[in-house]
Amino acid sequence: METADAVVVGAGPNGLVAANLLADAGWEVLVLEAAATPGGAARSAELAAPGFLTELGSAFHPLGVASPVLRRLDLAAEGLRWRHAPAVLGHGFADGRAVVQYRDPATTAESVGRFAAADADRWLAAYQRWRSISPRLLDALFTPFPPVRAGGSLLRQVGAGDALRLTRQLLLSARRLGEELFDGEGARALLAGCALHTDLTLSEPGGGGYGWLLAMLGQEYGFPVPAGGAQRLTAALTGRLRSRGGRLLCGVSVDRIAVAGGRALGVRSATGEWWRARRAVVADVPAPVLYADLVGWEKLPARLRADLAGFQWDQPTLKIDWALTAPVPWRAPELSAAGVVHLGGGLDDLSRYAASLARGEPPATPFLVAGQLTTADPARSPAGTESFWCYTHLPRAAARGSSAGGSSAAGSSAAGELVREQLARVEALLEQQAPGFGRLVAGRQVSGPAELARQNPSLVGGALGGGTAALYQQLVLRPVPGLGRSDTPIDRLYLASSSAHPGPGVHGGPGANAARAALARSRPGVGALYGAGVRAAHRTLYPR
């Protein structure tokens, strides 16, 4: 049996961030990954056709560039480079018009101003406000909850009154925030489309905060891609880890975390091998998988088991990759410059789409998040072609037949039919927005919820976010009512996945929080007090 200071389960971005920070502290770190290659949702492959590089998961990374966690790791020293499309984000309307966000705020303002003249200045004012608070706000978002130091710094900067106004803005629905900030449909659509990257409807509280955050990140940092694919981001993280003595073993599926006396002692693989953890076990897996499969229900307090029964996954996903023989022939030519394109119509259309999903119905007109990967990074496909990618959300019934929704033949058949129906709607929408699109297709890969879960078991039921973005499962409520931290009721076991605060995205926040907690627990002199305080809090939250 091998021994390490920390055993990290899962080599997704969060697991690799946690491993790097622990290695920086001088710990002996071992990372175990079930897949043949590391990276989780940050992996690249030629799926649609040879020579057309696409992503298995996350494609565009505004949070990766903005993240204070990743910036401190200095991944540029490991060869990571970012590439930008000429424009950040475009939103196409059914009538052939488009609004486009550019890295230059004034050019974005000109585009939104075509829909309502006053919105040009309003966009610049919204961005100026964002820039005044973004460093402290991002620090607050990517630290354990409550963000005492970063939150206090932000409060001192803006004052109590503006802090309350900011809180209100973050809690608004996407539709309401757009109506308060802008007059025209262009700027409102940019916000709404960004909000629909989550599983929230346009009328749900909190959606406006997500939309505003992503839109403003795009204005400040763009929607860049790693040069050569997301696997280059993973390669930078793994290279950095190895340079500090960390080890990574792929093809090792962990099926049990050893717990004795209320403490995590190590892990066992599916083939019966054991690894002992002297100081910590860090799990970059979804919360239900950690507790139900790796720890085991019998080792959990009854109250925690009951809370986990209410855990809500985000919606299943349909992802399609195309190899195109030429760039997309958009009706709105300005969309050709955008790395990311949103399609699905205006705000009323987007509201109907989200409402259909909330009712469990397949939307008649899907909302698409599409990516022109070659436009952003010319190395992704041969010259004059396009590696094109998109995803849309599906009703929760589509998770049937995947690892989240059971595997009955009837469930799989119905889910497969739903995927085929929505695929037809997706391609019809693309043909409407880009006449002749179908004639350019040289190859296509369709990944429904079941396929996504097979490619990456952490995408349970095709859910990309590790749990819903709804307010009832955020901060101290993520993944269940608790501390809003990575500590678990098992001493020296830490949750490092997107199921933990601050949630999904390739930014490393959950991994960094898990590493901080592990280091605090092991710090000479105060570690025992830290551990005793966490255990006392968990006994209050989850009485046996």
Salt bridges, closest charged atoms under 4 A:
GLU2 OE1 - ARG247 NH1 2.70
ASP5 OD1 - ARG278 NE 2.93
ASP24 OD2 - ARG240 NH2 3.00
ASP24 OD1 - ARG244 NE 2.93
GLU28 OE2 - ARG247 NH2 3.99
GLU28 OE1 - ARG278 NH2 2.77
GLU55 OE2 - ARG380 NH1 3.14
ASP95 OD2 - ARG97 NE 2.76
GLU110 OE2 - ARG114 NH2 3.42
ASP119 OD1 - ARG122 NH1 3.89
ASP139 OD1 - ARG72 NH2 3.60
ASP162 OD1 - ARG165 NH1 2.87
GLU179 OE2 - ARG175 NE 3.86
GLU179 OE1 - ARG176 NH1 3.78
GLU180 OE2 - ARG168 NH2 2.70
GLU180 OE2 - ARG176 NE 2.94
ASP183 OD2 - ARG122 NH1 2.55
GLU185 OE1 - ARG97 NH2 3.86
ASP199 OD2 - ARG396 NH2 3.77
GLU220 OE2 - ARG131 NE 3.33
ASP255 OD1 - ARG268 NE 3.08
GLU298 OE2 - LYS299 NZ 3.37
ASP307 OD1 - ARG303 NH2 2.90
ASP321 OD2 - LYS319 NZ 2.52
ASP348 OD1 - ARG175 NH2 2.61
ASP349 OD1 - ARG352 NH2 2.79
GLU361 OE1 - ARG359 NH2 3.19
ASP377 OD2 - ARG380 NE 2.89
GLU417 OE1 - ARG420 NH2 3.12
GLU427 OE1 - ARG444 NH1 3.04
GLU451 OE2 - ARG454 NH2 3.39
ASP487 OD2 - ARG485 NE 3.79
ASP491 OD1 - ARG521 NE 2.96
ASP491 OD2 - ARG535 NH1 3.42
